[in-house]
Amino acid sequence: MDLDPKILDEENRVKIEAINNPKAEKIIEEFVKLCKPSKVTVITDSTEDIDYIRNLALLNKEEAKLEMEGHTIHFDGYFDQARDKENTCVLLPKGKTLGKHINQKEREEGLEDIMGIFDGSMKGKECLIRFYCLGPTNSLFSIPALQLTDSAYVAHSEDLLYRSGYEEFKRLKGSPDFFYFIHSAGELTDKQVTKNVKDRRIYIDLEEDRVLSVNNQYAGNSIGLKKLALRLAVNKAVERDRDFWAEHMYIAATIPLKRDRKTYFLGAFPSACGKTSTAMIPGNQIVGDDIAYLRIIDGIPKAVNIEVGIFGIIQDVNAIDDPLIYKTLNEPMEIIFSNVLIHEGKPYWLGMGIDTPNHGVNWTSSIYGEWHEGKTDPKTGKELLLSHGNARFTVHLRDIENTDMEALEDPIGLEFHAILYGGRDSDTSVPIVEALSWNHGVFIGATLESETTFATLGAEGVRKFNPFANLDFIVVPLGNYIKHHIDFGIQCSRVPKVFGTNYFLKNSAGKYYDDKVDKKIWLLWAEGRIHGDFDAYMTPIGYIPRYEDIKDLFKHVFQSDYTKIRYENEFAIRIEKYLAKMDRVEEAYTGEASMPQEFFNELNNQKKRLLEAKAKFGANVLLPSFFEGK
């Protein structure tokens, strides 16, 4: 490689040459010359190299030690606290479009823009060359990933979240089949946060299987291997590799009360709809909380978690609602806290269930100094909270006591039996429903909605269309994506069951029917359905539980009485509400190209079943008892 030996010394040059990959060498040379770092360091899979990154994050003051051993704190800039949807674009050839749901930019224009910003963005800094593996190493599922970054915090986070892949790149034997990610935090302030956020860019270049990201530190924008890589994988799955699926899904084992078996579920939930808490239900085992790769092996559906860690929202994590995560966060182990309050070396966050300090250093301190209770933003007058609503924790799954480590590292993937789709719906959807068929299950996923909450900018209670809980990351035409899901069922010799869930149904007084822990009951019922333990009522929207089965589960799990009145209210089918949803679905998909006919068949059949039931029973609200005997 034609790089100055003062920048790339002999030791690091040898590390690059050892992988024997011309494409990787070309990428490194191109972007080192463009970004102009003062030093290049290549990190292998060795413990010494990984330790170097952890220490560098402290040395660079991107992180600071906390009182408890292994705990560190990282602060993103005041204006760099979440995924930047506006400046996250898919680069497309001129004249091509992928649909109205995708933020897209003409490729040549986008590349000219971001390459100009990258020019000199690493001046005076160290460029870290990282090799990772998305999924278990030496696996049919997995995708190697090359990362260049000038942020030790980003690299440290990736070491907690992903498997090292230096040796995996050697196994490529020169193949160009890998993803790559270029990231620069850009010029930093004296507080070590990105200075030029106005020039923040996150561009997904599908033609090159790469993501280019600059002038940001927040992990959702900077850690390429997470949601940015998911976009590349979705494109690979739908447009190139027809026996591969990349999904925004957790993986977890549900264990019944007898504890005599493990049944693996995948689950897709939009933000704030119960995804992580479902994956972490006490008594079950987690494999992953965010992204899954799927394949069909000899007719059997299998999945792997591409990650080995959790980058989780910390708000409302407390000892009652999330006991396993809360316990982990209060033990000595390697954890990165971000954008929480630090007081006397300890982290505090919103909703942690204990009294919190009234002053300290937090996410606002880089711009407004030390925080204290009642402090306001002088520009807006709004109160500055002690911890950001999107504050996070990053931890390795090996440090969470209910992790299924054997399944996590299985290179052939784990066999799964069901998929859950969950939204936030206050007045329509029942707590749990089983799809009538695989295609009906795809329809449930494709019509997923979620209501906005008080924590979301804008009005509360607005329904947001989010098919498969993956809309932000689907970089292909929606019709192609849905057809790819339909094909999954065709290729399986044993088709997974599909369930729709909703933990947020409210009564007429505006109170939730379910407590946060009640989701365990719905999951246990679904697990029992897979194994033939429970009968169900066939309704126009799918199969719903019988009262006696749910009552028994509540009695055995929580020693509580589940009343018949509550059951009838929670599982009533509100026909007009469902028909209104079908109208919203039609509107959402209007204009989408290449929509499969199977989708519209399910839409029409859903309407037909609802209208026929309305005529048969002469009611707009159908009680579960109407379907007894079916």
PAPALO-442807 format. One record per residue (C-alpha): x, y, z. Coordinates in steps of 0.001 Angstrom, whole numbers, padded with zeros to 6 digits, always signed. Example, Ala and Ser with C-alpha at 12.3 -4.5 7.8 and 13.67 -1.06 7.14 Angstrom:
BEGIN
+012300-004500+007800;+013670-001060+007140;
This chain:
BEGIN
+000000+000000+000000;+001197+003472-000879;+000957+005023+002590;+003531+007073+004469;+005374+004763+006939;+005120+007550+009512;+001339+007032+009400;+001231+003260+008808;+004264+001651+010454;+005692-001741+009558;+003943-003639+012365;+000504-002425+011301;+001275-002848+007602;+002099-006521+008205;-001246-006989+010014;-003100-005676+006953;-001086-007732+004488;-001673-010897+006542;-005378-010968+005636;-004394-011082+001942;-007436-009159+000727;-006845-006708-002144;-010256-005032-001728;-009679-004351+001962;-006204-002951+001246;-007611-000657-001435;-010342+000648+000905;-007864+001331+003686;-005461+003148+001381;-008227+005259-000213;-009785+006476+003005;-006567+006963+004953;-005367+009248+002162;-008732+011063+002123;-009277+011465+005885;-005595+012201+006632;-005113+010749+010136;-001752+011196+011810;-001561+007495+012699;-003134+004194+011624;-003541+001326+014097;-004725-002122+013035;-006580-004143+015676;-006605-007949+015504;-008564-010438+017630;-005889-010488+020340;-006639-009558+023943;-003794-007046+023875;-005247-005221+020876;-008754-005132+022385;-007322-003791+025654;-005567-001074+023659;-008935+000193+022402;-010491+000214+025868;-007579+002197+027276;-007490+004544+024279;-011121+005543+024874;-010093+006680+028371;-006861+008318+027213;-008729+010302+024545;-011348+011299+027152;-014132+009848+025013;-014981+007816+028110;-014257+008232+031820;-014068+005662+034611;-016908+005434+037112;-016775+004256+040696;-017759+000641+040007;-015117-001542+038382;-015550-001833+034622;-018114+000972+034342;-017404+003967+032101;-019397+006996+030970;-019547+008484+027476;-021355+011686+026517;-022535+012472+023002;-022922+016108+022009;-026055+018026+022986;-027261+017942+019365;-026155+014358+018698;-028472+012230+020839;-030410+010039+018404;-030516+008596+014911;-030450+011408+012368;-033204+010402+009968;-033003+013584+007901;-029324+013128+007022;-029435+009340+006707;-029875+008630+002995;-029727+005701+000640;-027586+006551-002388;-029209+005508-005666;-028297+005793-009342;-029912+008732-011085;-033553+008073-011962;-033982+005103-009595;-036400+005164-006654;-037213+002614-003955;-040528+003972-002694;-041949+006766-000600;-040809+005336+002735;-037079+005725+001965;-034985+008871+002330;-032864+008740-000809;-030312+010816-002684;-028778+010655-006147;-025596+008614-005706;-023010+010752-007464;-024289+013890-005764;-024230+012192-002373;-020719+010798-002812;-019355+014163-003891;-020964+015733-000817;-019704+013288+001782;-016239+012751+000304;-015734+016487+000528;-016647+016416+004211;-014408+013375+004835;-011411+015202+003338;-009104+015827+006303;-011737+014811+008871;-009216+012696+010839;-006398+015260+010970;-004444+014981+014211;-006264+011781+015161;-005680+008031+015079;-007482+005907+012504;-008470+002522+013911;-008768-000381+011466;-011218-002956+012835;-012338-006364+011600;-015617-007880+012838;-018006-010713+012080;-021768-010162+011931;-022943-013470+013369;-021000-016468+014722;-017581-016969+013169;-017124-019601+010477;-020889-019742+009880;-023092-019893+006796;-025128-017021+008277;-022381-014540+008935;-021014-011520+007083;-017512-010119+007683;-017319-006364+008289;-014454-003897+007975;-014606-000695+010040;-012434+002433+009851;-013079+004966+012615;-011269+007717+014509;-013388+007135+017633;-012087+004771+020303;-015554+004949+021917;-017121+003581+018728;-014497+000836+018525;-014895-000025+022227;-018677-000229+021817;-018268-002559+018863;-016009-004837+020915;-018879-005277+023385;-021498-005695+020662;-019818-007814+017969;-017478-010729+017461;-013912-009962+016447;-013335-010896+012823;-009638-010546+011948;-009246-014305+011538;-012597-014381+009733;-011138-012046+007094;-008257-014466+006607;-010810-017232+005930;-012245-015072+003125;-009091-015956+001139;-009214-012656-000707;-012970-012636-001390;-014507-009149-001768;-017773-010337-000152;-017886-008203+002995;-019495-005014+004279;-017427-001954+005135;-017992+001162+007193;-016109+004447+007265;-016731+006716+010243;-015209+009936+011467;-016438+011962+014437;-014876+014936+012666;-013489+017939+014486;-014064+017756+018243;-014725+020429+020853;-012693+020726+024045;-015327+018449+025605;-014468+015744+023053;-017820+015881+021272;-018474+016412+017572;-018285+020084+016669;-019767+020288+013164;-023079+018463+013584;-024590+020688+010879;-022456+018674+008452;-023533+015310+009852;-024031+012707+007131;-024906+008996+007156;-025029+007653+003607;-025853+004035+002714;-024225+003054-000582;-025916-000174-001682;-023768-000554-004778;-020627-000880-002678;-022108-002603+000399;-020826+000255+002527;-021916+003015+004875;-020165+006380+005075;-020757+008329+008304;-019190+011616+009433;-019561+014330+012090;-021367+012238+014685;-020718+010108+017763;-024148+008804+018827;-023907+005046+018303;-027003+004765+016118;-025247+006985+013567;-021621+005985+014128;-021598+002240+014846;-021929+000980+011309;-022434-002646+012257;-025808-002018+013911;-028783-000516+012054;-026606+000773+009219;-025406-002764+008498;-029005-003983+008807;-029892-001856+005789;-027087-003415+003762;-028163-006886+004874;-031823-006275+003951;-030709-005249+000470;-028454-008314+000185;-031279-010595+001345;-034078-009295-000857;-032206-008311-004003;-029337-010819-004177;-029433-013742-001740;-032900-015278-001920;-032332-017846+000838;-031258-015257+003413;-033356-012883+005556;-032161-009946+007685;-034675-008785+010292;-035096-006299+013136;-035985-009069+015585;-035052-010332+019020;-034353-014033+019616;-035282-015671+022913;-036286-019016+024366;-039636-019266+026120;-039596-021873+028875;-042971-023213+030115;-043902-023604+033780;-042817-027252+033838;-039382-026131+032497;-039191-029294+030402;-038415-027645+027042;-037168-024480+025321;-039073-022946+022426;-037322-020216+020457;-039240-017138+019340;-038295-014227+017124;-039990-010900+017803;-040352-007598+015948;-041590-004562+017891;-041279-000847+017077;-039550+001341+019656;-041338+001611+023045;-043575-001402+022329;-041991-003955+024671;-039336-005638+022510;-036430-005814+024958;-038672-006508+027952;-040280-009409+026045;-036863-010819+025189;-035835-010453+028856;-038891-011954+030587;-037708-013578+033839;-037652-017353+033612;-036846-017328+029894;-033490-017094+028116;-032262-014398+025750;-030173-014937+022636;-030424-011411+021207;-032522-008278+021554;-032236-006517+018204;-031154-008055+014875;-031419-011585+013483;-030214-013261+010309;-032451-016105+009091;-031895-019031+006758;-033771-022239+005941;-031546-025282+006443;-032957-028558+005052;-036446-027049+005248;-036024-025934+008897;-036174-022224+009804;-033051-021165+011707;-031680-017889+013028;-028597-016322+014583;-028041-013143+016546;-025503-011086+014608;-024484-009372+017857;-023057-010511+021203;-024114-007474+023225;-026933-005064+023985;-027050-001333+023211;-030163-000688+025233;-032332+002260+026196;-031809+002737+029929;-034808+004942+030761;-037307+003136+033034;-034996+000197+033671;-035706-000573+037322;-035638-003451+039777;-039350-004242+039415;-039983-004063+035678;-036567-005192+034398;-034925-007089+037269;-032300-008908+035199;-031017-005848+033359;-031163-003718+036522;-029111-006290+038411;-026541-006337+035601;-026210-002543+035584;-025409-002520+039275;-022630-005115+039227;-018901-004757+038469;-018438-005620+034800;-017614-003902+031534;-020475-001482+030794;-020522+001797+028868;-023200+004218+030085;-024058+007065+027757;-025906+010358+028320;-027006+009646+031894;-026340+011718+035031;-023069+011146+036877;-022869+012112+040543;-019906+011115+042704;-018869+008495+040169;-022249+006768+039949;-024768+006715+037041;-028408+007758+037414;-031209+007764+034874;-034888+008523+034474;-037275+005920+035853;-034655+003879+037726;-036964+003622+040732;-034748+005235+043365;-034158+008758+044621;-031739+010552+042281;-029276+013406+042968;-030305+016992+042247;-027041+017916+040546;-024139+016426+038606;-022652+016106+035122;-024926+014922+032317;-025640+015077+028597;-026252+018835+028721;-022985+019694+030478;-020882+019945+027312;-022823+023064+026370;-024477+024350+029583;-022112+023275+032357;-022991+021221+035441;-026616+020189+035644;-028902+020875+038592;-032558+020149+039201;-034814+022788+037640;-032183+023950+035143;-033639+025036+031799;-032402+025405+028256;-031859+029163+027895;-032854+029029+024229;-036149+027169+024620;-037019+027557+028287;-037617+023807+028552;-036420+021985+031637;-033228+019990+031173;-033767+016476+032499;-031170+014630+034531;-030788+011944+031866;-031631+011963+028171;-034708+009950+027156;-032506+008051+024696;-029689+007442+027185;-028124+004013+026738;-026086+001203+028205;-023762-001100+026268;-023004-004516+027740;-021856-007943+026528;-024481-010703+026614;-022093-012994+028513;-022589-010696+031508;-026378-011146+031599;-027301-014166+033669;-030196-015436+031530;-028276-015451+028242;-028426-018734+026318;-024708-018762+025466;-024788-022122+023686;-027463-020911+021263;-025748-017530+020874;-022561-019075+019503;-024099-021928+017491;-022715-021513+013927;-025509-023589+012364;-028224-021378+013874;-031012-022239+016271;-034333-023666+015153;-037188-021285+015909;-040901-022047+016053;-042669-018691+016086;-042525-014982+015276;-044168-012257+017355;-045209-008890+015909;-046060-006301+018552;-047339-002739+018340;-048696-000071+020690;-052469+000167+020253;-054785+001625+022886;-058202+000755+021442;-058191-002057+018863;-055807-005000+018923;-056136-007878+021394;-053219-008852+023682;-052361-011983+021683;-053682-013512+018474;-052393-016387+016363;-052366-015962+012588;-054636-018200+010525;-051807-019096+008134;-048261-018081+007210;-049486-015522+004654;-051903-014121+007225;-048938-013839+009583;-046980-011910+006959;-050015-009638+006636;-049979-009041+010420;-046315-008050+010193;-046872-005868+007127;-049710-003935+008813;-047932-003253+012100;-048703+000139+013644;-047578+001897+016802;-048997+004911+018618;-046657+007753+019524;-046062+008377+023237;-045416+011454+025347;-041697+010844+024794;-042023+011344+021050;-041954+014736+019405;-045415+015699+018191;-048879+014687+019289;-049453+011717+021561;-051472+008740+020317;-050786+009182+016579;-050564+005832+014787;-047328+005333+012880;-047150+002749+010103;-044127+000480+010693;-044283-002804+008745;-042333-005604+010416;-041011-002970+012879;-038360-002412+010220;-039546+000517+008096;-036557+002762+008809;-034200+000015+007628;-035995-001384+004559;-033919-000096+001636;-035774-002072-001036;-039270-001638-002483;-041804-002702+000158;-043490-005057-002288;-040230-006958-002826;-039644-007139+000922;-043123-008553+001597;-042775-011072-001239;-039473-012200+000306;-041355-012930+003544;-044065-014857+001707;-041351-016935+000011;-039965-017877+003431;-043147-019804+004211;-043060-021540+000828;-039509-022785+001386;-040058-024128+004926;-041003-027751+005519;-042185-026640+008971;-043638-023141+008880;-043279-021078+012083;-046450-019880+013762;-047037-016126+013774;-048599-014150+016630;-049648-010543+016989;-049278-008944+020425;-050424-005701+022028;-049623-004854+025653;-051214-001412+025556;-054992-001861+025287;-056822+000606+027545;-060221+000576+029203;-062829+003345+028938;-061114+005227+031778;-057833+005318+029850;-056034+002779+032059;-054067-000170+030707;-055630-003588+031169;-052180-005202+031385;-049436-004693+033914;-045911-004734+032489;-045290-008266+033725;-048460-009678+032126;-046711-010145+028793;-045299-013373+030237;-048824-014862+030176;-049371-014094+026496;-045983-015568+025622;-046642-018731+027629;-049971-019174+025832;-048262-018792+022441;-045609-021316+023470;-048337-023736+024510;-050131-023329+021185;-046974-024378+019351;-046914-027658+021267;-050666-028317+021206;-051221-027591+024905;-054096-025147+024362;-057165-024981+022157;-058274-021629+020742;-061267-019824+019267;-061133-019129+015544;-062199-015516+014896;-062083-013106+011926;-058699-011765+013111;-057104-015128+013989;-057043-017605+016863;-057551-016166+020355;-057167-017873+023765;-059931-019512+025748;-060743-017886+029074;-060026-020981+031153;-056470-021291+029831;-055573-017658+030502;-057190-017778+033935;-055102-020833+034853;-051884-019209+033635;-052482-016077+035725;-053209-018279+038745;-050055-020371+038368;-047643-017582+037387;-048813-014635+039497;-051243-016250+041947;-053819-013711+040753;-057394-013886+039500;-057965-013040+035853;-061637-012109+035648;-064066-013056+032892;-065015-009374+032506;-061408-008397+031848;-061055-011264+029382;-064147-010242+027439;-062958-006634+027254;-059388-007487+026258;-060343-010049+023626;-063428-008337+022212;-063139-007782+018459;-064038-004185+017701;-065090-004534+014073;-065264-000853+013155;-061816-000263+014639;-060349-003125+012631;-062042-001958+009428;-060635+001534+010011;-057199-000022+010293;-057718-001825+006973;-058459+001561+005389;-055213+002950+006812;-053340-000058+005468;-054713+000482+001955;-053708+004126+002081;-050213+003310+003341;-049550+000873+000519;-051075+002994-002241;-048416+003698-004829;-045964+001044-003631;-044607-000875-006593;-044392-004651-007000;-046867-005452-004248;-047605-009218-004258;-051181-010312-004909;-051028-012506-001792;-050956-009351+000336;-054143-007985-001192;-055786-011402-000910;-055164-011287+002852;-056405-007696+003056;-059635-008522+001232;-060147-011723+003213;-059657-009850+006479;-062332-007336+005526;-064650-010075+004337;-064358-012069+007566;-065056-008976+009667;-068117-007960+007648;-069514-011496+007585;-069147-011781+011373;-070828-008403+011836;-073783-009584+009736;-073949-012979+011417;-073924-011732+015017;-075570-008357+014414;-072973-006539+016523;-070068-004140+016062;-068215-005642+019014;-067785-009417+019009;-067253-011047+022387;-065026-014144+022620;-068035-016204+023704;-069517-015729+020209;-066850-018081+018884;-067039-020878+021436;-067072-024234+019707;-065192-022954+016654;
